[in-house]
Amino acid sequence: MKKKALLMILDGWGIGNHGKTDVIYNTPTPYWDYLLKTYPNSQLQASGENVGLPDGQMGNSEVGHLNIGAGRVVYQDLVKINLACRDNSILKNPGIVSAFSYAKEKGKSIHFMGLTSDGGVHSSLDHLFKLCDIAKEYEIENTYIHCFMDGRDTDPKSGKGFIEQLDAHCKATTGRIASIVGRYYAMDRDKRWERVKEGYDLLVNGTGKKATDMLQAMQESYDEGVTD
């Protein structure tokens, strides 16, 4: 009979600092302790470049599962796009060239929509900044940004700071912030159409609370207990 091996992933289980807040260390785990004492074991680094993320970027379950399953370091899309932005190879991306060339030739507006945060899992402010820069290089007159606030991969009240950074960058480009909505609505993945519809109506029909000062509007939202 051939020997068999079992790959078992315990989500949320890790090796902490053995302090008072280290729940796993302070909880009786007799079988786990037995395994460690009886069989060979080692520790894996689960963040940063060790799992294909930027240096210092915290890991997540998706990244961990991908690297373990592949048995090697799998560089994430975030890292690949970072490199493309840094060496300007993004300017040769067929999709980028096609979209911006068409907009310039036809006098069309450019719309960017997506997560606006530095969470690193599904978004990067630097990527958005680069796209705004490219729009300026193509002399696109109207570049509209539709911000989906994060609050999941980032602090639920950090969005205001991201909007401040984006607004400052837009001043040097043709970019303008057109709308702000939470990912709870714009990126629902539980098939709740009533949520998605609110995000859709905002983007397509302009339905929503209008404001001339986006930062003040966000602060008022926070004050009312509504976060990113």
VOLUMTOR-599359 format. One record per residue (C-alpha): residue number from 1; x, y, z. Coordinates in nm, 4 decimals, padded with zeros to 6 digits. Example, Ala and Ser with C-alpha at 12.3 -4.5 7.8 and 13.67 -1.06 7.14 Angstrom:
<pts>
+-----+----------+----------+----------+
:   k :       px :       py :       pz :
+-----+----------+----------+----------+
:   1 :  01.2300 : -00.4500 :  00.7800 :
:   2 :  01.3670 : -00.1060 :  00.7140 :
+-----+----------+----------+----------+
</pts>
This chain:
<pts>
+-----+----------+----------+----------+
:   k :       px :       py :       pz :
+-----+----------+----------+----------+
:   1 :  00.0000 :  00.0000 :  00.0000 :
:   2 :  00.1395 :  00.3369 : -00.1018 :
:   3 :  00.1887 :  00.5985 :  00.1639 :
:   4 : -00.0601 :  00.8805 :  00.1553 :
:   5 : -00.0313 :  01.2409 :  00.2665 :
:   6 : -00.3047 :  01.4780 :  00.3743 :
:   7 : -00.2905 :  01.8508 :  00.3089 :
:   8 : -00.5036 :  02.0172 :  00.5750 :
:   9 : -00.5429 :  02.3939 :  00.5961 :
:  10 : -00.6646 :  02.5436 :  00.9231 :
:  11 : -00.7895 :  02.8906 :  00.8343 :
:  12 : -00.7206 :  03.1414 :  01.1079 :
:  13 : -00.4720 :  02.9166 :  01.2858 :
:  14 : -00.1288 :  03.0622 :  01.3346 :
:  15 :  00.1765 :  03.1011 :  01.5545 :
:  16 :  00.1528 :  03.4126 :  01.7699 :
:  17 :  00.3647 :  03.5924 :  02.0263 :
:  18 :  00.2496 :  03.3756 :  02.3204 :
:  19 :  00.1054 :  03.6822 :  02.4936 :
:  20 : -00.2288 :  03.7282 :  02.6701 :
:  21 : -00.4052 :  03.7993 :  02.3414 :
:  22 : -00.2696 :  03.4840 :  02.1754 :
:  23 : -00.5881 :  03.2760 :  02.1930 :
:  24 : -00.4421 :  02.9631 :  02.0348 :
:  25 : -00.1437 :  02.9597 :  02.2707 :
:  26 : -00.3616 :  03.0146 :  02.5774 :
:  27 : -00.6167 :  02.7492 :  02.4827 :
:  28 : -00.5593 :  02.3794 :  02.5616 :
:  29 : -00.4675 :  02.2047 :  02.2358 :
:  30 : -00.3436 :  01.8603 :  02.3457 :
:  31 : -00.3571 :  01.6897 :  02.0060 :
:  32 : -00.1882 :  01.9811 :  01.8320 :
:  33 :  00.0836 :  01.9806 :  02.0976 :
:  34 :  00.1268 :  01.6058 :  02.0483 :
:  35 :  00.1743 :  01.6486 :  01.6728 :
:  36 :  00.4393 :  01.9150 :  01.7194 :
:  37 :  00.6321 :  01.7078 :  01.9718 :
:  38 :  00.6063 :  01.3810 :  01.7807 :
:  39 :  00.6550 :  01.4706 :  01.4145 :
:  40 :  00.8920 :  01.6963 :  01.2170 :
:  41 :  00.7501 :  02.0422 :  01.1577 :
:  42 :  00.8518 :  02.3869 :  01.0420 :
:  43 :  00.7072 :  02.7340 :  00.9981 :
:  44 :  00.6084 :  02.9114 :  00.6781 :
:  45 :  00.6135 :  03.2836 :  00.6147 :
:  46 :  00.2688 :  03.3889 :  00.4955 :
:  47 :  00.3092 :  03.7511 :  00.3917 :
:  48 :  00.5025 :  03.9831 :  00.1650 :
:  49 :  00.7330 :  03.8565 : -00.1055 :
:  50 :  00.7274 :  03.5063 :  00.0463 :
:  51 :  00.3817 :  03.4597 : -00.1061 :
:  52 :  00.4208 :  03.6823 : -00.4106 :
:  53 :  00.2919 :  04.0019 : -00.2509 :
:  54 :  00.4723 :  04.3363 : -00.2191 :
:  55 :  00.7213 :  04.3514 :  00.0659 :
:  56 :  00.5401 :  04.4230 :  00.3918 :
:  57 :  00.1941 :  04.3386 :  00.2546 :
:  58 : -00.0044 :  04.1136 :  00.4867 :
:  59 : -00.1189 :  03.7824 :  00.3489 :
:  60 : -00.4745 :  03.6502 :  00.3207 :
:  61 : -00.6441 :  03.3148 :  00.2765 :
:  62 : -00.6681 :  03.3411 : -00.1022 :
:  63 : -00.2963 :  03.4077 : -00.1399 :
:  64 : -00.1994 :  03.1394 :  00.1115 :
:  65 : -00.4120 :  02.8715 : -00.0519 :
:  66 : -00.2758 :  02.9565 : -00.3970 :
:  67 :  00.0893 :  02.9307 : -00.2924 :
:  68 :  00.0407 :  02.6114 : -00.0917 :
:  69 : -00.1545 :  02.4488 : -00.3743 :
:  70 :  00.1062 :  02.5455 : -00.6330 :
:  71 :  00.3971 :  02.4389 : -00.4144 :
:  72 :  00.5889 :  02.7528 : -00.5128 :
:  73 :  00.5735 :  03.1290 : -00.4860 :
:  74 :  00.3000 :  03.2611 : -00.7136 :
:  75 :  00.3408 :  03.6283 : -00.7850 :
:  76 :  00.0091 :  03.8037 : -00.7451 :
:  77 : -00.1523 :  04.0296 : -01.0026 :
:  78 : -00.0798 :  04.3195 : -00.7696 :
:  79 :  00.2944 :  04.2650 : -00.8008 :
:  80 :  00.2770 :  04.2198 : -01.1787 :
:  81 :  00.0783 :  04.5412 : -01.2224 :
:  82 :  00.3113 :  04.7290 : -00.9874 :
:  83 :  00.6020 :  04.6305 : -01.2096 :
:  84 :  00.4144 :  04.7279 : -01.5272 :
:  85 :  00.3395 :  05.0705 : -01.3799 :
:  86 :  00.6967 :  05.1160 : -01.2636 :
:  87 :  00.8666 :  05.0270 : -01.5934 :
:  88 :  00.5852 :  05.1788 : -01.8048 :
:  89 :  00.5207 :  04.8515 : -01.9865 :
:  90 :  00.1548 :  04.9145 : -01.9010 :
:  91 :  00.1611 :  05.1710 : -02.1834 :
:  92 :  00.2000 :  04.8807 : -02.4278 :
:  93 : -00.0870 :  04.6782 : -02.2830 :
:  94 : -00.3245 :  04.6106 : -02.5770 :
:  95 : -00.6350 :  04.6781 : -02.3692 :
:  96 : -00.4979 :  05.0071 : -02.2391 :
:  97 : -00.3831 :  05.1219 : -02.5842 :
:  98 : -00.7139 :  05.0272 : -02.7475 :
:  99 : -00.9364 :  05.1935 : -02.4873 :
: 100 : -00.7459 :  05.5195 : -02.4589 :
: 101 : -00.6839 :  05.5496 : -02.8329 :
: 102 : -01.0539 :  05.5018 : -02.9038 :
: 103 : -01.1532 :  05.7598 : -02.6428 :
: 104 : -00.9112 :  06.0153 : -02.7851 :
: 105 : -01.0092 :  05.9535 : -03.1472 :
: 106 : -01.3847 :  05.9711 : -03.0790 :
: 107 : -01.3720 :  06.2447 : -02.8156 :
: 108 : -01.5169 :  06.0109 : -02.5537 :
: 109 : -01.4945 :  06.0275 : -02.1768 :
: 110 : -01.3052 :  05.7686 : -01.9745 :
: 111 : -01.4683 :  05.6131 : -01.6682 :
: 112 : -01.2715 :  05.4294 : -01.4004 :
: 113 : -01.4613 :  05.2319 : -01.1397 :
: 114 : -01.3436 :  04.9972 : -00.8702 :
: 115 : -01.2167 :  04.9717 : -00.5153 :
: 116 : -01.0459 :  05.2876 : -00.3954 :
: 117 : -00.8065 :  05.1764 : -00.1228 :
: 118 : -00.4569 :  05.0472 : -00.0619 :
: 119 : -00.5879 :  04.7134 :  00.0639 :
: 120 : -00.3695 :  04.5276 : -00.1835 :
: 121 : -00.6090 :  04.2341 : -00.2162 :
: 122 : -00.8283 :  04.3791 : -00.4897 :
: 123 : -00.7031 :  04.7352 : -00.5208 :
: 124 : -00.4120 :  04.9760 : -00.5234 :
: 125 : -00.4264 :  05.3542 : -00.5299 :
: 126 : -00.1020 :  05.3625 : -00.7264 :
: 127 : -00.2666 :  05.1746 : -01.0130 :
: 128 : -00.5503 :  05.4269 : -01.0266 :
: 129 : -00.3043 :  05.7151 : -01.0142 :
: 130 : -00.1164 :  05.5638 : -01.3078 :
: 131 : -00.4354 :  05.5299 : -01.5116 :
: 132 : -00.5152 :  05.8958 : -01.4457 :
: 133 : -00.1653 :  05.9869 : -01.5619 :
: 134 : -00.2121 :  05.7839 : -01.8801 :
: 135 : -00.5432 :  05.9592 : -01.9489 :
: 136 : -00.3621 :  06.2907 : -01.9256 :
: 137 : -00.0891 :  06.1699 : -02.1624 :
: 138 : -00.3580 :  06.0731 : -02.4140 :
: 139 : -00.5119 :  06.4190 : -02.3658 :
: 140 : -00.8473 :  06.2761 : -02.2608 :
: 141 : -01.0500 :  06.5807 : -02.1562 :
: 142 : -01.2957 :  06.4075 : -01.9243 :
: 143 : -01.1868 :  06.1295 : -01.6908 :
: 144 : -01.4460 :  06.0278 : -01.4339 :
: 145 : -01.3684 :  05.8131 : -01.1313 :
: 146 : -01.6358 :  05.6098 : -00.9557 :
: 147 : -01.5000 :  05.5110 : -00.6158 :
: 148 : -01.6051 :  05.1888 : -00.4448 :
: 149 : -01.5013 :  05.2290 : -00.0831 :
: 150 : -01.3411 :  04.9270 :  00.0806 :
: 151 : -01.3900 :  04.8870 :  00.4550 :
: 152 : -01.3164 :  04.5171 :  00.4367 :
: 153 : -00.9508 :  04.4823 :  00.3443 :
: 154 : -00.8904 :  04.8210 :  00.5086 :
: 155 : -01.0191 :  05.0042 :  00.8149 :
: 156 : -01.3920 :  05.0854 :  00.7726 :
: 157 : -01.3242 :  05.4560 :  00.8221 :
: 158 : -01.0071 :  05.4858 :  00.6164 :
: 159 : -01.1865 :  05.5747 :  00.2949 :
: 160 : -01.1859 :  05.9465 :  00.3608 :
: 161 : -00.8068 :  05.9462 :  00.3608 :
: 162 : -00.7963 :  05.7570 :  00.0312 :
: 163 : -01.0339 :  06.0083 : -00.1262 :
: 164 : -00.8097 :  06.2912 : -00.0051 :
: 165 : -00.5094 :  06.1292 : -00.1727 :
: 166 : -00.7010 :  06.0684 : -00.4941 :
: 167 : -00.8387 :  06.4213 : -00.5035 :
: 168 : -00.4887 :  06.5636 : -00.4615 :
: 169 : -00.3569 :  06.3488 : -00.7471 :
: 170 : -00.6482 :  06.4419 : -00.9729 :
: 171 : -00.5525 :  06.8081 : -00.9523 :
: 172 : -00.2518 :  06.7317 : -01.1731 :
: 173 : -00.4536 :  06.5270 : -01.4245 :
: 174 : -00.7884 :  06.5394 : -01.6040 :
: 175 : -00.9429 :  06.3061 : -01.3471 :
: 176 : -01.2484 :  06.3958 : -01.1421 :
: 177 : -01.4278 :  06.2001 : -00.8716 :
: 178 : -01.7810 :  06.1437 : -00.9990 :
: 179 : -01.9356 :  05.9096 : -00.7432 :
: 180 : -01.8686 :  05.7281 : -00.4170 :
: 181 : -02.0369 :  05.4064 : -00.3020 :
: 182 : -01.9512 :  05.1224 : -00.0650 :
: 183 : -01.8442 :  04.7792 : -00.1880 :
: 184 : -02.1382 :  04.6398 :  00.0108 :
: 185 : -02.3546 :  04.7646 : -00.2766 :
: 186 : -02.1285 :  04.7943 : -00.5788 :
: 187 : -01.9482 :  04.4626 : -00.5271 :
: 188 : -02.2027 :  04.2394 : -00.3575 :
: 189 : -02.1225 :  03.8731 : -00.4171 :
: 190 : -02.4191 :  03.7189 : -00.2387 :
: 191 : -02.6567 :  03.7689 : -00.5340 :
: 192 : -02.8560 :  04.0350 : -00.3480 :
: 193 : -02.9976 :  04.2345 : -00.6373 :
: 194 : -03.1460 :  04.4996 : -00.4089 :
: 195 : -02.7930 :  04.5973 : -00.3075 :
: 196 : -02.6448 :  04.5830 : -00.6554 :
: 197 : -02.9335 :  04.7899 : -00.7916 :
: 198 : -02.8421 :  05.0836 : -00.5685 :
: 199 : -02.4879 :  05.0795 : -00.7014 :
: 200 : -02.6135 :  05.0348 : -01.0580 :
: 201 : -02.8600 :  05.3216 : -01.0331 :
: 202 : -02.5850 :  05.5477 : -00.9009 :
: 203 : -02.3484 :  05.4673 : -01.1878 :
: 204 : -02.6031 :  05.4612 : -01.4696 :
: 205 : -02.8768 :  05.7004 : -01.3584 :
: 206 : -02.6932 :  05.9274 : -01.1158 :
: 207 : -02.9319 :  05.8299 : -00.8381 :
: 208 : -02.7963 :  05.9094 : -00.4929 :
: 209 : -02.7195 :  06.1787 : -00.2400 :
: 210 : -02.5571 :  06.4731 : -00.4152 :
: 211 : -02.2725 :  06.6639 : -00.2502 :
: 212 : -02.0295 :  06.9385 : -00.3484 :
: 213 : -01.7793 :  06.8504 : -00.0753 :
: 214 : -01.7095 :  06.4765 : -00.0885 :
: 215 : -01.4904 :  06.4732 :  00.2223 :
: 216 : -01.7538 :  06.6471 :  00.4302 :
: 217 : -02.0170 :  06.4090 :  00.2960 :
: 218 : -01.8049 :  06.1105 :  00.3978 :
: 219 : -01.7473 :  06.2511 :  00.7449 :
: 220 : -02.1203 :  06.3076 :  00.7874 :
: 221 : -02.1727 :  05.9477 :  00.6825 :
: 222 : -01.9229 :  05.8286 :  00.9443 :
: 223 : -02.0916 :  06.0449 :  01.2081 :
: 224 : -02.4206 :  05.8720 :  01.1261 :
: 225 : -02.2607 :  05.5316 :  01.1774 :
: 226 : -02.2366 :  05.4494 :  00.8067 :
: 227 : -01.8807 :  05.3413 :  00.7232 :
: 228 : -01.6999 :  05.2508 :  00.4021 :
+-----+----------+----------+----------+
</pts>
